[in-house]
Amino acid sequence: DGTDIDTRADVYSLGVTLYELLSGLLPFDPDALRGHGINAMRQMILLQEPPRPSVRLRTAASSDPSLGARIASARNTGIDSLVRALREDIDWICLRCLEKDRDRRYGSPGDIAADLRRHLRRLPVLAGPPSNVYVARRFVSRHRFGVGAAAVLVAILVGGLVTFAQLYREAETQRRAASETLQAFQDAIAAV
């Protein structure tokens, strides 16, 4: 686009490589790129947003199941588990590398590596939109045992409170019945 070339051009290239390594496909259909000439190819790369790797893989596997099976078997997994593995973090990391606005890309290959390390440690990645639900899911995936134990404790506490409330209600009902019986007895004695 006429601007100087810096490390963010390398980030774009690394993003394409990462995209292909993980999904087995290029961000743009090579036949569509080659079929329209160099200017159309340039315009497509500059203007068209690439699909997320998980979506591109899912679409390719749907249209050609043997391609999906080859890609998944090369990664020692099934197509569904591969698509699940690419969703969210990997999608976001790849697309951030491939941003059209270079100021929104990672600043350096080291930034990509840092986000990939965050993903591997199940920490929230910087490339994605940090919603509270996403951050909570990442926390739970990192601390499954602790969250499970806390959930069991909360369930026990809630169960105990519900049981206590029922027993209290029953005791209160019996107290009222005893009080009414005593009042009736006292009224009967007073009448005599």
C-alpha positions in Angstrom: 0.0 0.0 0.0 3.0 2.3 -0.4 4.0 2.4 3.3 7.3 1.3 4.7 7.9 -2.4 5.4 8.6 -3.3 9.0 8.3 -6.3 11.3 4.6 -6.3 11.0 5.0 -7.5 7.4 6.9 -10.5 8.9 4.1 -10.9 11.4 1.6 -11.2 8.5 3.8 -13.8 6.8 4.1 -15.7 10.1 0.4 -15.5 10.5 -0.2 -17.1 7.1 2.4 -19.8 8.0 0.7 -20.4 11.4 -2.7 -20.5 9.7 -1.5 -23.2 7.3 0.4 -25.2 9.9 -2.6 -25.4 12.2 -5.5 -25.7 9.7 -3.8 -27.3 6.8 -5.2 -24.6 4.5 -4.1 -21.2 3.4 -6.2 -18.2 4.5 -7.4 -17.5 1.0 -8.3 -20.1 -1.7 -5.2 -20.4 -3.9 -7.2 -21.1 -7.0 -9.3 -18.0 -6.5 -6.1 -15.9 -5.9 -4.4 -17.2 -9.0 -7.4 -17.2 -11.3 -7.8 -13.4 -11.4 -4.4 -11.9 -12.0 -1.9 -10.1 -9.8 -4.0 -6.9 -9.3 -7.1 -8.9 -8.3 -4.9 -11.0 -6.0 -3.5 -7.9 -4.3 -7.0 -6.4 -3.9 -8.3 -9.6 -2.4 -5.4 -9.8 0.1 -5.7 -6.1 1.0 -9.5 -5.9 1.3 -11.1 -9.3 2.0 -11.0 -10.5 5.5 -9.8 -14.1 5.7 -12.1 -16.6 7.5 -11.2 -17.9 10.9 -9.0 -21.1 10.6 -11.7 -23.2 12.3 -14.4 -22.0 10.0 -12.2 -22.4 6.9 -11.3 -26.0 8.0 -14.9 -26.9 8.8 -16.1 -25.6 5.4 -13.3 -27.4 3.5 -14.0 -30.6 5.4 -17.8 -30.3 4.7 -17.2 -29.8 1.0 -14.4 -32.4 0.7 -14.5 -35.0 3.6 -11.3 -36.7 2.3 -9.4 -33.4 2.6 -10.7 -32.9 6.1 -9.7 -36.5 7.1 -6.2 -36.0 5.6 -5.7 -32.8 7.5 -6.9 -34.2 10.7 -5.0 -37.5 10.4 -1.8 -35.6 9.7 -2.3 -34.0 13.1 -3.2 -37.3 14.8 -6.7 -36.2 15.7 -10.3 -36.1 14.3 -11.7 -33.2 12.3 -14.2 -32.2 15.1 -11.5 -32.1 17.8 -9.2 -30.2 15.5 -11.9 -27.6 14.7 -12.5 -27.3 18.5 -8.8 -26.8 19.2 -8.6 -24.0 16.6 -11.7 -22.2 17.9 -11.3 -18.9 19.8 -7.7 -18.5 20.9 -6.0 -19.9 17.8 -8.6 -18.2 15.5 -8.0 -14.9 17.3 -4.2 -15.2 17.2 -4.1 -16.1 13.5 -6.5 -13.3 12.5 -4.6 -10.7 14.6 -1.5 -11.6 12.6 -3.5 -11.2 9.4 -5.1 -7.9 10.3 -5.5 -5.5 7.3 -4.5 -2.5 9.4 -0.9 -3.2 10.3 -1.2 -1.1 13.5 -3.6 -3.7 14.8 -1.3 -6.6 14.1 1.2 -8.0 16.7 4.2 -5.7 16.9 6.7 -8.5 16.6 7.1 -12.2 16.3 7.9 -12.2 20.0 4.4 -10.9 20.7 2.9 -13.8 18.7 5.1 -16.3 20.7 4.0 -14.7 24.0 0.3 -15.1 23.1 0.8 -18.7 22.0 2.5 -19.4 25.3 -0.5 -17.8 27.1 -2.8 -20.1 25.1 -0.7 -23.1 26.0 -0.9 -22.2 29.7 -4.7 -21.6 29.3 -4.3 -18.0 30.1 -6.5 -15.4 28.3 -4.8 -14.4 25.0 -4.3 -10.7 24.2 -5.6 -11.2 20.6 -9.1 -11.9 21.5 -12.0 -9.8 22.9 -11.6 -10.3 26.7 -15.2 -10.9 27.7 -15.9 -11.9 31.3 -17.2 -15.3 30.2 -14.1 -16.0 28.2 -11.8 -15.0 31.1 -13.9 -17.2 33.5 -13.7 -20.2 31.2 -10.0 -19.9 30.9 -9.7 -19.7 34.7 -11.9 -22.8 35.1 -9.8 -24.7 32.5 -6.6 -23.9 34.4 -8.0 -24.7 37.9 -10.4 -27.5 37.3 -9.7 -29.3 40.6 -10.1 -26.2 42.7 -13.2 -25.0 40.9 -14.7 -28.5 41.2 -13.9 -28.6 44.9 -15.4 -25.2 45.4 -18.5 -26.2 43.5 -19.0 -29.3 45.7 -18.6 -27.1 48.8 -21.1 -24.6 47.5 -23.5 -27.5 46.7 -23.1 -28.9 50.2 -23.7 -25.5 51.8 -26.7 -24.8 49.7 -28.1 -28.3 50.5 -27.4 -27.7 54.2 -29.2 -24.4 54.1 -32.2 -25.8 52.3 -32.4 -28.7 54.8 -32.0 -26.3 57.7 -34.8 -24.1 56.3 -37.1 -27.0 55.9 -36.4 -28.3 59.4 -36.9 -24.8 60.9 -40.2 -24.5 59.0 -41.3 -27.9 60.3 -40.2 -27.0 63.9 -42.0 -23.7 63.7 -45.2 -25.4 62.5 -45.0 -27.9 65.4 -44.3 -25.1 67.9 -47.4 -23.2 66.6 -49.5 -26.4 66.9 -48.2 -27.0 70.5 -48.9 -23.4 71.4 -52.4 -23.6 70.0 -53.0 -26.9 71.9 -51.7 -25.3 75.1 -53.9 -22.2 74.6 -56.9 -24.4 74.0 -56.1 -26.4 77.2 -55.7 -23.2 79.2 -59.0 -21.9 77.8 -60.7 -25.1 78.8 -59.3 -25.0 82.3 -60.3 -21.4 82.7 -63.8 -22.2 81.6 -64.1 -24.9 84.2 
